[in-house]
């Protein structure tokens, strides 16, 4: 589930490349305005937003795994 969620977020980010609704709209808008004043800021803000969303989803699924795995089956790293 964790890997699938990460893949889905990555695909949603690149969906904006083909003019679909996606998480990467701000990234591609910043790249299309490359050379203007705020193009780098828009690109970095979109990238950081997607990274934060991916980390939050990963932490959520990690917490679900910890809560649903019986204590006897848990492996300590």
ChimeraX attribute file (.defattr): number of C-alpha atoms within 10 A of each C-alpha:
attribute: neighborCount
match mode: 1-to-1
recipient: residues
	/A:1	10
	/A:2	15
	/A:3	10
	/A:4	9
	/A:5	14
	/A:6	17
	/A:7	13
	/A:8	13
	/A:9	20
	/A:10	17
	/A:11	14
	/A:12	18
	/A:13	22
	/A:14	19
	/A:15	16
	/A:16	18
	/A:17	15
	/A:18	8
	/A:19	11
	/A:20	13
	/A:21	13
	/A:22	17
	/A:23	21
	/A:24	25
	/A:25	21
	/A:26	21
	/A:27	25
	/A:28	20
	/A:29	16
	/A:30	22
	/A:31	15
	/A:32	12
	/A:33	14
	/A:34	13
	/A:35	10
	/A:36	10
	/A:37	10
	/A:38	11
	/A:39	19
	/A:40	16
	/A:41	13
	/A:42	19
	/A:43	22
	/A:44	14
	/A:45	15
	/A:46	21
	/A:47	17
	/A:48	13
	/A:49	16
	/A:50	19
	/A:51	15
	/A:52	12
	/A:53	15
	/A:54	19
	/A:55	13
	/A:56	12
	/A:57	16
	/A:58	17
	/A:59	13
	/A:60	13
	/A:61	16
	/A:62	13
	/A:63	11
	/A:64	11
	/A:65	14
	/A:66	12
	/A:67	10
	/A:68	8
	/A:69	11
	/A:70	9
	/A:71	9
	/A:72	6
	/A:73	7
	/A:74	10
	/A:75	7
	/A:76	4
	/A:77	3
